[in-house]
Amino acid sequence: MSEKYVNKGAFMTKTGTMVVVDETNVDQIVEDPAMRERMKEQLRVKPVGENQVLIEVECVGVCGSDVHYFHDGRLGSYVVEKDRDIPYMLGHECSGTVVDIGSAVRHLKVGDRVCCEPSVTCGRCDYCKSGHYNLCEQVRFWATPPVQGCYMKYVPFEADLCYRLPDGMDAVQGALIEPMATGMYAARLGRVTVGSTVVILGSGCIGLMTLLSCKARGAGRVIVCDLEDIRLEKAKELGADDVINSGREDAVLRIRELTDGRGPDVVFETAGSKYTIAQTPHIARRGGRIVLVGMSAEAEISFNFGQVMAKELTIKSVFRYVNMFPTCVRAVACGLAPVEKVATHIYSLGQIQQAFEDSVHKKNEVVKAVIRFTD
């Protein structure tokens, strides 16, 4: 198997440093023998299991969680531990082509182009059986320590979690199905429907995916707030009716003006900022809804529950998504959600260090980076 497929991949060897190696040059590039052997084991292409497929990766998105692990070595309670995880492979927003299939796989064939839902759950616990598999305590999610990611040319994966891309959908669109699933799940939890007035706090990738999802579900008015003009310009391009630079004007006051004093039906917090999270009950209308999507670095945040109770607000929180991939694939395929416009920068695998550094230091330029494996 490994003779047929010469694998290559990108590994984080320490915080802030990526190394790209393949099976033919790892001995020359990596000095540490233990790290070298771990890389070889990760790169070794083994025969697929009966319910698996082997994917030749085409594109992988650079997620905000990847950037946190790269820059900080952690995201909330998830920590990249040196002895356990390094060398660490990031990446979970994947699209590619099936090049081998297990004996029990029936819904896919060699040559199919797919996107991948990057979480393997137990399927047996109460959460899985009740349809809340995103809460499974045994989940193995790509690029969430200690689970390795998929910045690798050949990746084996569970066939049931691979969704065939329709003809005409390209690899960048396929890779962006995963972040769109979060936005679509948030819109569903927020009960966005035809004519809804929506405010989205934060217009990074997930904020923009939430925008596209709300528009696809028929939202009548979407207001987006952010500190970066480039992100607000992208939001406007993708269909936002109004944008507000929160660094230059009072967002709460401006939203009140734009909604004639009523406030929006739903407020989505996608930035993960303690400041915007605290704003949400002041923005939502009476009887409205708050959906918390962004993950804050702070575990505890001051929050005005007086406003929540006086307005009888409903608060929902989002952890990844549930059963969203088929919906998102159809929404993109029929043109309802032009997710490819979210990707502002495309890098080759050899440029992955630059891609991550730009994602950290050039937030006024890079809205969403995608790594393309094919030359």
C-alpha positions, 0 to 999 in steps of 0.5 A: 500500500505505502509503495503505491501511495507516497504520502506527505504532510505538514506537522507542527513541531512546536508552537508557531512552527510547521514542517512539511515532509514526505516519506522520502525526505523525512530522514533528511529534514527531521533531526530528532529520531523520536519525532522522525519515527512518529512522523513516519508512522503517521504518514504510512498509508495502511490498507483501509478497513472494511468500512473506510475509504482512502482519500487523496486530499485536495483542499483543507481549510485553516480553521480558527481552532487550528490557528489557536493550537498553532499560535497558543498551543491550546484552545480552551481546555484542549491542549497540545501536549509536547510528550503526547502529541508533538509532532502534531498535525492540524486540519479538519476541513477536508475535501478530496477524491476517493482512491481506495474503498473498504470491502463493505462500502457501498455508497461510494466508489473510487473516483468520487469527490467527497467532503468529510465530517471530521468526528467519529463518535461511539454510536452507542451512548445516549447522546448518539442514540438521541441524535445529539452525537456532537455531545458524545464523550467518546468523540474523536475529532480531527485536530483536537488533541490528542487526535491528529488532523488531516494536513496529509496527502492521503487520509483514511477515514470512515466512509459513512462520514464522507459525503459525495460532492455533486458534479461542478462543486470544486474542492474549495467549496467542499472543504468549506462545507465543514465550517458552513455546517456550524453556521447552518446548525446555529441558524437552525438553533436560532429558528431563523425563518422567512423574514427574520431580522438577525444580528451577527456579532463577528464576521470571521469565517463562522460569522460569514457562514452563519450569514450565508445560512441565515440568508439561505433560510430566508432571513429578511434582514441581516446586520453584521458587526465587526472591527475589521473593514475587510471582513465587513466588506466581505459580509456585504458582498455575501448579502448582509443588509447592514454592516457596523464597524464596532470600533467606530460606532456604538453597535448597540445604539446603531442596531436599535436605530436600524431596527426602529427600537425593536431589536432583532429576532436573533443575535448570533455571537460568533467572535468568541469575545467576552465583550460581544457576548456581554452585548447580546442581551442588550441587543435582542428584542423582547422575546428574542433569541441569543445563539452563542457560537464563538468559543471564548478564551475566558471560562467565566464572563459577566452577563446581564441576566436582568436583561435576559429575564426582563425580556424573556430571552432564549439562550442557545449555545452551539457545539459543532453541529448535528446532521448538517453536511447533506443540507450544506452540500445541497445549499452550496450545489444549488447556489444558495450559499456561495461559500467559496467567496469566504476563502480570501487566500489559497496557499499550497501545502509548501506555504502552510507556515506562511498561511498560519502566520498570515492568519495570525498576524494579518487579520485585516487581510486574511478572512479565510485561508485554504491549503490546496494540495494539488499543484 
